[in-house]
Each structure stands twice: as structure tokens, then as C-alpha cells.
Amino acid sequence: MTSGNAASLPGSRQGEVGSGDALIRVMRMVAAALSGMATAAHTPIDPIRGDGEAADAGQALIKAAAALQEAAKEAHALRAMGELMTMTD
């Protein structure tokens, strides 16, 4: 694939490095969501959690859900990218 074709692909880069890379963007959103969920999962079972930690974990879980919803919006682009990738070999 030449760089001239890259601009038309769903995962193409434009502007700042990685700004248009759908796959990397989704991976970052999902990683952030997993981090928030891990924090939230640990909090209820922590017998020595401090005051306000449950509320903080709840906020992390809310942000995790929002990140997953945002990542899901890119599913069509990832499918298209995957289909294009299967045609390259």
C-alpha cells in the first residue's frame, strides 16, 4: 500500500501522529475503560478503603462506561479496516 492510498482508509493518519488512527484511538479508549473498571472492582472488596474512595470508584466506573460507548462508535471503521486488511495478502 502506498502513502497516497492511506488518506482514504479508515485508519489513516492526519495531522498529529495517531490522531486519525481508529484502531489506536479505540485501543486507548478501551484501555482507559479497563483501568476504570479495575479500580471500581477492587474498591468494594477493600476492607481498609478510605472515605470517599467508593465515590471515586463510582466516578471511574461512569467514565469507563462512557469510554466504552465512545469506542463502540468506531466499530464500523474497525470492521472496514479489517475487511481491507484481509484483501491485502
C-alpha positions in Angstrom: 0.0 0.0 0.0 1.4 3.4 -0.9 1.1 6.5 1.2 -1.1 8.0 -1.5 -3.8 5.4 -0.7 -3.5 5.8 3.1 -5.6 9.0 3.2 -8.8 7.2 2.1 -8.5 4.3 4.6 -10.5 4.3 7.8 -7.3 4.0 9.9 -5.3 6.7 8.0 -3.4 9.3 9.9 -3.9 13.0 9.6 -2.5 15.9 11.5 -0.8 14.9 14.8 0.6 11.4 14.8 -2.1 9.0 15.7 -4.9 11.5 15.5 -6.7 9.6 12.7 -5.7 6.1 13.6 -9.1 4.5 14.5 -7.5 1.3 15.9 -5.1 3.1 18.2 -7.8 5.5 19.4 -10.2 2.6 20.2 -7.4 0.7 22.0 -6.7 3.8 24.2 -10.4 4.2 25.0 -10.8 0.5 25.9 -7.6 0.6 28.0 -8.9 3.6 29.9 -12.2 1.9 30.4 -10.5 -1.3 31.7 -8.4 0.8 34.1 -11.5 2.5 35.5 -13.3 -0.8 35.8 -10.4 -2.4 37.6 -10.4 0.4 40.1 -14.1 0.1 40.7 -13.9 -3.7 41.0 -11.2 -3.5 43.8 -12.9 -0.8 45.9 -15.9 -2.8 47.3 -13.7 -5.6 48.5 -11.0 -3.4 50.1 -11.7 -3.6 53.9 -9.5 -0.6 54.6 -10.7 1.8 51.9 -10.8 5.4 52.9 -13.6 7.8 53.0 -14.7 8.9 49.5 -12.9 6.0 47.7 -16.2 4.4 46.8 -17.5 7.6 45.3 -14.2 8.0 43.4 -14.5 4.4 42.1 -18.1 5.1 41.1 -16.9 8.0 39.0 -14.2 5.9 37.5 -16.9 3.3 36.5 -19.1 6.0 35.0 -16.1 7.3 32.9 -15.3 3.7 31.9 -18.8 3.2 30.6 -18.6 6.4 28.6 -15.3 5.4 27.1 -16.7 2.0 26.0 -19.7 3.8 24.4 -17.3 6.1 22.5 -15.2 3.1 21.4 -18.3 1.3 20.2 -18.9 4.2 17.8 -15.8 3.2 15.9 -16.8 -0.5 15.3 -17.9 0.2 11.7 -14.5 1.7 10.9 -12.6 -1.2 12.5 -14.7 -3.7 10.6 -14.0 -1.8 7.3 -10.3 -1.7 8.2 -10.3 -5.4 9.0 -12.0 -6.2 5.7 -9.5 -4.1 3.8 -6.6 -5.9 5.6 -8.0 -9.3 4.6 -7.8 -8.3 1.0 -4.1 -7.3 1.1 -2.4 -10.7 1.1 
